Amino acid sequence: MVLIVFAIIEMGRSGLSRRTFEFFTFDNSSSVVEDRMLHKAPVLEDDIKNYVNELILGPVSLDYAPLLTKGTKLRSFMYRDRVVYADFSKEAALHVQGGQPLFDSFITLNQGIRRNFNDVLEVKLFVNGNEVFFGEFSQFFSKE
């Protein structure tokens, strides 16, 4: 018991937090989850931005497909009033060879942000300044 308490205290002081990343396999498109330890930022907005930037890098394993095309960049990012606004470069509109359809990739990204950051109520994703899957996301994440 003492060891568990000590481990929790040390983890809190380490400046790291555990985050989960969901990807898909190339061969049968089954879902896989990677756990990573990311440095905690003093501001929640920076924590979420770091998570998104890490997600853009893709999976660690070569057996898993990235959610976004290689070369995708985060053009701008904001977290205001519990809403995430993330604008990706135009490469994000391209399908990942052997990966999931774009809709599934963006839904997975959206869900990953919501799963890892409980304070987030809404996620608005953009590609080159244009919001993606606005209608579908509003239906998918409806509170009703």
Buried (B, 14 or more C-beta within 10 A) or exposed (E): EEEEEEEEEEEEEEEEBEBEBBBBBBEEEEEBEBEBEBEBBEEBBBBBBBBBBBBBEBBEEEEBBBBBBEEBEBBEBBBEEEEBBBBBBBBBBBEBEEBBEBEBBBBBBBBBBBBBBEEBEBBBBBBEEEEBBEEEBEEEBEEE
